[in-house]
Amino acid sequence: MNYDCLLLKNQLCFPLYAASREILRRYTPFLKELDLTYTQYIVMMVLWEEKKLNVGDLGKKLFLDTGTLSPLLKAMEKKNLLRRTRDSVDERIVRIEITAEGEALREKAVSIPAEMGKCMTLSEDEAKSLYSILYKILGA
């Protein structure tokens, strides 16, 4: 029986996992200045764009379930970055809205993408290609 399929070097999942961890490690110093985790940062990116949406729609955009989002959003609400309210018609729906403080954080975050770009060794074409491939994997 050939066990080459079990060699780490033959696994697509491993370099994806390791690259993800490395990218998150590189984000950490920038996000510490904002007092955000990476997951909080991507929530803020959606809120800077959308301003308000419900938790279900946020989860779809970020590929996260409500069980992951609920404690995260609660912590962000304590930091006054967003406000959570129940829908007046259907209480099962939780709506989130960016606060003025959350909006102001955008100015502090605007330099992060360029700083992260300096950490990457990919050309612009390679980055676009990788982006496309990753979203293909995600089925988006």
N, C-alpha and C positions, 0 to 999 in steps of 0.2 A: 504494500500500500504506500502511495506517495503522500507524504505529509507536508510538502512544500506550501500548500495552501494555508498552513498554520504558522509559517514563518512571519515574524513581525515585519520584516522588510517587504513582504508581499501584501500587506494590509493597507488599503486605502484609508480606513478609519484612523489608523495611528497617526500619520502626518497631519490629518485634519484636526485631530484631538490635540496634538502637540503644538501645531501652529495656533490654534485657538487659545491655548494656555499662554503661549508666548505673547500674542497680541494683547490679551488681557493684562499680562504682567507689565507691558509697555504703557498701557493706559493708566495704570494705577497712580503714578506720581501726578499726572494731570488731574485725575478725578479726585485725588485726596485734597487738592486745593479747593475743590468745589464741595467737598464733604459728600460725595456721591459714590456709590458702587457702580460698576459697569451697567448692571441691570437698571438701576435708577437713572443712569445717564441716557439709556436708550428710551426709557419711558419719557424723560424730559424732551428728547428729540421729537418724539411723536407729539407731545403736548405743545411744543413750540410751533409745530406745523399746524396741528388741528385745533388747538385751544381747548376744545372739550369733545369728549366722546364717551361711550360707555365701556365698561371693563371688558365685555366680550369682544368688542371690536379692537380694543387695545391688544388683547391676547392674540387675536388672529394676526395682527400686524407684526407682533413680536415673537410669534410661535411659542407662546407661554400660556399655561392654563390658569384658571382663576385661583386655584389653590396656591400657586406660586405668586400670583399678582397681589392677592389680598393683603398678606402681611407686608409686602413691599410698599404698596400704596398707603397703608396705614402709617408706616414709618415716614413716608414722604409727606403725608398730611401733617404729622407732628412737626416736621421741619417747615411747615407752611409753604410748601412748594405747589401743592394742589389741594383741591377741595373735593370731597366725595359726598354725593347725595343720592338718595334713593329716588327712582322714577315715581312720579305722583300717580301714574296709572298702573304700573306694574312694579311693585316693591322688590321683585327679584332682580330687577335691572339697577345696577349701580352706575351712576354717571360720575365722571371725573372732569374737573376743570382746572386749568392752570391759574395760579394766583399771581398777583403783581410781583411777589417775591420770586416765584418760579420763573416768571417772564424776565425779571432782571438778571437772573442767573445766566441767561442766554449770552449776555455780553461777556461774561467771564469765560464762557465755553467756546466762543467763536474761533479761538486760535487752536483748539485741540485737533481738528482734522489736519491742519497744515503741519502741526508738530508731529502727529502720528505718521504723516506722509514722509517726514524726514527719517523716521525709524525703519521704513520699509525699503527693501532693495529691489522692488519691482518697478519696471518701466510703466508708463501710463497705459500702454497697450496690454501689458501682462496683467495689470490690475483690473482693467475692464474685462479681460477674458476670464480671469479668476472669478470676478463678481458674477458674470453670466453663468459660469459652471456651477458655482455654489447655489445660486437660485434655481438652477435646473435640478440639482440634488434635492432642494427643499420643495420642489414641485410647484414653485410659484410661477 
